Amino acid sequence: VLFLFCAALTEHKILFLSSSYQRLTDACRALLALMFPLKYSFTYVPILPAQLLEVLSTPTPFIIGVHSIFQSETQELLDVVIADLDGGTVNVPECVHISLLPEPLLQQTREALSMVLDPELEVADLAFPPSTISASSLKMQDKEIRAVFLRLFAQLLQGYRWCLHIIRIHPEPVIRFHKVS
């Protein structure tokens, strides 16, 4: 999930394959939901019809879901990250390089997600574990996962004001974003 999240943030082509239309829709929507507060501005098609498979060759980034019947047509795509939802695999071609999160944030996010998805890990190594471990409801688990990614964005974007530069040459000051910073 973190790999697909980073691929979407860095504007790569992402293709979901599954034999279930519901699973395709849920996976595409979940990836967009994790990107909150950012909005995905490229092509987004949760279920691509068979007649439009040539759209997968476009040069622009996308998040698209395709039924696994058409998996043979997707094998020749060289620059597309393919997530097989039925097999639970993510295939990244050799020519695609995806930048992951900076190391302290990546490890913290992995740990936070594992604690939300498997709360027993927190007390697994204790000599005297508590007698009851309450698992979160699905609705609460969804909120906790969203909170992990919202915290990640807060940590990633903290200090962005240091990259803003005010230019006072014009009658009204202009704020520019210094990309190198």
N, C-alpha and C positions, 0 to 999 in steps of 0.2 A: 504494500500500500504506500509506504514512504517512497519507494522507487517510482511508482506511477505518479504520485503527488509531485515529486521533483521534476519528472518529465513534463507534466502539465504546466508547472510554473516556468520552466525553461523553454516553453513553446515547441515541444516535440509532437510528432504525430503519434496518437495512441489509438490502437484498435482493440476492442474487446470482442472475443469469440465465445459463443455459448450456444447450446442447443435449446436454451430457455429464453424466450423473449422477455419474460419478467426479470430474469437475472441480468440480462443486458441493460435493461432500463434502470434497474436499481444500481448497478455498478457505475453507469455513466452519471447518474444523478448524485451518487455518493461522492464521486471524485469532484464534481462541481461544488457540492456542499462543503467539502473539506477546504476548499480554496477561499471560503468566506473570510474576510470582507472583500476580497478581490473578485472580479467578475471575469469569466472566460469570454473573450471577444472573438474567438475564431469559430470555425465550423464545428457544430455540435449536433450529431444525429444519433440518438440512442438506438434506433433500429433502421439500418440502411436497407432499402429494398434491393432485390437482386438485379433489377434493371439499371441501378445506379452504381454498380461496383467500380466503374471506371473513375469515380470520384476519389477513390483511394490513391490514385496516382497524382493528385494535385500537389503543388509545391508548398501549399500553406499548411500550418498546423491544424490538427483536428482531434476531436474525440468522437469516435464512431463505434457503434456496435453492429456486428454482423453475425448472422446465424452460422453455426459451425458447419453446416452443409457446404458452405462456400469457402471452407478453409483452404482447399487446393488453389483457388484463385488468389488467395492472399500470400502464398508462399514466395512469389516473385517480388514482393515489395521489399526494397532494400533499406529504406530509411524510416520504417514504421516499428514502433514498440508494440508487440502483440501480447495481450494478456488473455490467456486461455482460462476462462472462468470454470469450465468443467474439470480441467486437469489441475488447476491451481498453479499454473506456471506463467512466468513473464519472460518473453523472448526478446532480447535486445540485439539487433544486428551489429556486426563489428564496426561498421562505419558510423554508428551513433554513439556519441559520448554524452552521458547525462551527468551533470554536476549535482552531487548530493549536498545535503545541508552541511554547514560547518560542523566539525567534529564534536564540540561539547553539546551543541543543540541536537545533533543526530542521536547521540547516546541518551540524552535526557528524554527525548521524544519517544524513542524505542522503549525505554523503561516505563515511562508514563502510560504508553499504550498497552504494554504487557500487564501492568497493574490493573488497568481498567478491564481488559479482556479476560484475565486470569487472576483474580484477586487472591487466590490461595498461594501464589508465588511469594507474596509479602511475608507470610508466616511459615513458609515451608521449611526453613532452616532453624527455626526456633526450637530450643530444647523442650519447652513447655508451651505448645501452641494453644491459642484460645479454643474453647470448646465449640464455639459456633463462628462460622464465617458467613456473613450474609452476602449473597450474590445480588447484584443490581438488577432491577427490571430492565427490559429492553429499552423502554423509553428513557430511563435514567442513564443507561449505558450509552445511548445515543448522545445525550447531553454531555456526558463525561468525555466522550471521544471528541466532540466538537470543541469542548473547553481545552483539550490538549492541543488541538491545532490552532485555536485562537491564541492561546498562550505562546505557541511557537511563533506566530506572526508578530505578536507583541515583542518578543525577544529579538526577532530578526530585524524589525523596523525601528527598534529603539535607537535613538541617537540620529535619526534621519535629518534632524534640523542642522546638524553640523555640515551637511552636504548642501545646504541652501545658501546661496550667495545673493546679496542685495546689490544691484547695480543702480547707482544714484546719478547717472549721467543724464537721464531723461527727466523731464519735469516731474513725472510721477515715478517713484522707485519701481524697478522690475526685479522680481525674484526669479532666479535661475537655479536649476538643479545641477550641481557639479557632478557629472557622471563618474569621473575617475574616483572621487572621494567615496 
